[in-house]
Amino acid sequence: MIVLNREVGESLRRDKFVNVQGGDFNLYGHFADFVRLTKSWENMEPDSYYGQADAGMRYRRYSDFEYNPKTRELKQLEHRAYVQSKEHNAYVGGVVRHFQDFSEEVLTSPVMRSLIDTDFEVYKSVLPEELHDEIWQCQIHQIRIEIKPGKQLEITPEGIHCDGYPFSGVHFWGRNNVEGAESRLYDIHEHQLAATTYEEILDTTYFLDRDMRHYVTAARNTHTHAMAYRQILAISFSRPGTAFDIVR
């Protein structure tokens, strides 16, 4: 299991975001699975909508799920396209994007399942108690950026933006030969609130996405002969048809 202290939820409720260091996650008995899950970033399909092919490539998985907080059951839904409005994503807004779905091998990972449970526990701190045991939808993005030797690219070519989720958690999963890639949070008027550069695996940001904006600065490959990479796991929750629906 993965354990966080209760101050994380309190900070999220107070500030609408909280940064958590990887070392604050307590992993018990899952080291081998952690290694297996980490290797899953190395066999994803390319994101053909990313562009910047002269400088690098983005790889991505994305799926929607039903999540039962009471039983911890996670049910994968049918394949769905990922669509954002032009208002939220000036780069590819309005484009119907299809990404590789998650495989059973990744979804049954004890570390992955513990992260989903942990993230919802954090989110409960900003929810009415009567919604704690309701069925939610969970959206998961697994992303790897690769940068060619000596090149620089935009991690988020859409710029400062909002993805429209009521709640999001971004978990860092490693980088190599990368300079830059500072993660920044802003209020809705794009005044900067926080900035952090992820260094340790499981460095994490929890934030109320609909109430904020976010951006990652450009990244450069510091090596002249080897590829660079940066990878994350993003887990979000929503309840369609309610005040906690996704804003497209």
N, C-alpha and C positions, 0 to 999 in steps of 0.2 A: 504494500500500500504506500501512498504518498501522503505526507502530513505537512500542513502549513499551520502556523499559529493564527489565532483569531484576529490579531491586529491587522492582518491583510484585508479582511472584510471590512473592518472598521475604517481603514484608510480609504478603501474604495467608496464607501458610503459618504465619507466626509469630502473627499477631493474629486470624486468621479474617475480617479485612476490611481494605480499603485504599481510601483516597480518592485519586483522581488528578485533577489539574487539566487542563482542556481543552487548555491550551498544551503539555502533556506528550505529546500525541498528535501525531505528525509525519505530516501528509497530503502525499503526493507526487503531483502531477499530476491531482488529482481535484476541483479547485475547482468546475468547471461541474456535475459530478455531485452535489457536495455541495449546491449551490443547488437542483438538481432534487429531490433527496431531501427537503430541508427543506420544499419546497412540498407534499409528499405529506401532511403533517400537516393541511393545510387542506381535504382532501376525504374525510375519514373519516365513517363512519356514527355516529350517536349511540349511547351506551351507555344503554340504556333501564332498566338495573337500578341506576343510580347515585343517583337521587333528587335532592333539593336543587334542583328545577327553579325555585324562586323566586329562587335566587341564581346559578345557572349551569348548565353542562352538561359532561358528559365525553364525549369521542369516542374510539373504540378500534378497533384491529385486533388480531387474535390468530390464530396458526396454529402447528401442530406440524410438525416436520421430522425427517428423518434426516440426520445430519451425519457425513461420513467425514473424519476429521482427516488421513488419509494423502493423499487425492486432493483435499480441500477441496470435495467434491461436497455439495450441499445439495438434498435431495429433499423437496418439500412433501407431507405426508400428507393423507389425506382430512379433510374438515371435521370438527372435533370440538368438542363443547361444553366449556366451562370450568367445572369443578365443584370446589368446596372444601368441606371439612368445617366444621361449625359451630364446632368447636374452634379451627380456624385462622382463620375469618372469621365473627365473630359477626353481621356486618351482612347478608351474603347467603350465608352458609354453607348448603349443602344445596340451593341453587337451581341449576338447570341453565341456565347462561347461554350464549347463542350470540352471537358477535361476527363482524364482517366479517372475512373472510380476507384475507391479503396478496395483492396483485396481482403479476403477473409483472414489471411495470414497477418496482415497489419492490424485489423480490427480486433483480433483475439489476443493481441499482445497485452499482458497484464499491466505494463507500464502505460500504454495508450489508454486502457480502460480506467486506470487509476487517475490519470490526468483529467479525463472527462469528468469523473466523479468529483475530483478536487476542485475543478473549475466551477462546477455548479454549486458546490458548497460555498465558494467565495461569493458567487453571484447572489446566493440566498440572502446575503447581508443587506441587499438593496430591494428585496422583494417583500410584498405583503405575505404574512405567514400562511394565509390560505392558498397561496400558489406554490408553496414549497414541495408539495407532493403531486402536483398536476403534471400531465404529459407535456413535454416541451419538444420543440424541434431543435436539433443540433446540426450545425454546419461546420464541416472540417476541411481546411485547406492545408496541404502539405507541399512546401515549396523549396526548391533548390535553385540558386543562381550560380551560374558558372561564368567566369570572366577570363577571356583570353590573355596570354602573357603581355604585360605592359599596357593593357587597355583599361579604359574606364567606362562605366555604364551607369544608368539610372536604375536604382533598385525599384523605385516606384515612379515610372514615367508619367503617371497621371498627376503627379505633383501633390500638393496638400489636398487631402480628400477625406471623405467619410464613406464607409461601406454600407451604412444603414442598419447595422445590427444593434439591438438594444444593449447587448453585452458581448465583449470580445476578450479573448486571452491569447496573446502571442508568446509562444515558447521558442526561445532560441535553441538551435541544435548544432551549432558549430560553424567555424569559419577557418579558412586557411589562405594565407598570402593576400589578405584583404586589408586595405586601408580605407578609412571612411566608414560609410554605412551607419551613421548616427541616427537613432530612432528619436523622432520628435513628436510631441503632443501639443495641440493648440486648442484654444476655445473656438466657438463657432465664428468668431470674428477674426480668426487666424492670428491671435496673439499667442506667442509661444508660452507654454506652461512648464514643459519639462523636456529634457534631452538626456539620452543615455546611449552608450555604445555597448552592445552585448559582447561579452568576452567569454563567459563561462556557460557551458551547456546547461540549459534550463533557466538561464536568465529570462525573466518573464515580465510582461506588462499586461495588467488587467485594466480595462477601461470601458466606460459607457460610450460606445462608439457613436451612437446617434447624437450625443450631446457634445461631441468633440470633433476634431480633425486630426489627422496624423500624416506623417511623411517620413521617409528614410532617405538620407542624403546619398549622393552618388558614391559608388565604390570603385576603387582602383586596384588592379592586380599589381602587387609590388614585385613580382617575380618576372624575369624576362624570358623564361623558358617553360615554366610550368603553369598549368591552369590554376585559377583561384576559385573558391566556392564559399557560399554562405547559405545556410538552410534554416528554415523555421517550420513550426507547426502552429496553425491558428485555429482555435476552437471557439465557436460562437453559439449563442442560444437565442431562440425567439419563440413566440407563441402566436401563430397566424390568427387573424381576426380579433386580436385583443390590443390593448394599449402597448403590448410588448412585441408587436409585429415588426418585421423588417420594413424600413422605409427605403423604397427603391429610388 
